Amino acid sequence: MATEDMSGEIFLIDDQPAVVSSILGRDDYTPAWPVRRASWKGASRELGSVYEARAAAKAGDLAVEDTEIVLNAAIVKWSAARWRSTAS
């Protein structure tokens, strides 16, 4: 299992894009992501950072479950403008 200092964090929160602790190119980037599942206890809102997810959990608004899953994957941004289909 990846240790905290060798891994990032990924929050899978209900029906929103995954929230990750870092992105490719930053000094703290790593391809190891311990998975945390989360769901809203009340009204939902979209979170844009791990800091916001932790704050919502601390405030009691977000229920977070630590899993034993570690995602080993590169997380990169793919620009749709650069993608081109070769299908006819």
N, C-alpha and C positions, 0 to 999 in steps of 0.2 A: 504494500500500500504506500502511496506517496505521502511524504511527510508535509506538514503545513508550509515549511520554508522552501519546499521544492514543488509546490503546486499552487494553482490558482483556486478560484471558486466559481461554480456555475449554479445559478438558481433557476429552476424550472418552475415558473409561477403561472398557474392556471392557463388562461388563453392569451398569453403574450409572448413575444420573443424572449429567448433565454437571456439572462443577465449574467455577464461574465466580469471577472475582476480585472482583466487586462486584455490588451490586443497585441497582435504581432508588431514588433518594432519598439515596444517599450522595454525598459530594463527588467521589469518584474514579470515579463511574459514567460509562460511555460505551457507545454502541451498537455500537462496532467491536470485534470479538472475533477475534484471531488464533487459529486452531484448532490444538490440539496433540493428536495421537492418542497414546494410551498403553495399555500392557498390562503385566500383572504377569509377572514373571520366575519367581515361585514362587506361594505361597499368596496368594490375593487377599483384600482387605478393602475396605470402603467408606470412601472419603475424603470429608470434608466441607468442605475448603477448598483453595485453591490452595497455601497454605503447606504443608499436609500432602502434596499431590501433589509439590511441589518437594523436600520432605524425603525422600519415598520414592524419588524419582529419584536424589537425591544419595547415598542409602544403597545404591543399586544394586538396589533391589527393584522399581522401575518403569521400564520402557523407554519413553522419550518421543520421539516423532517430531514435529518442527516441520513443519507443512505450509505451503503458499503460499496457503492459504485464509484469507480474512478474512470472518467472518460479520458482516453489517451488519443487526442486528436488536435491537429492544428486548427485554430480558429482564425480565419482570414475574411476580409471584406471583399466581396466580389461585386464589382460595379456592373450593373445591368447594361449600362451604356457600352461597355466593352465586349459584352457577349454577343455573338452573332451566330445564328443558326445556319448550318450548312444543308439542312433538309430542304427539299424542293416542294 
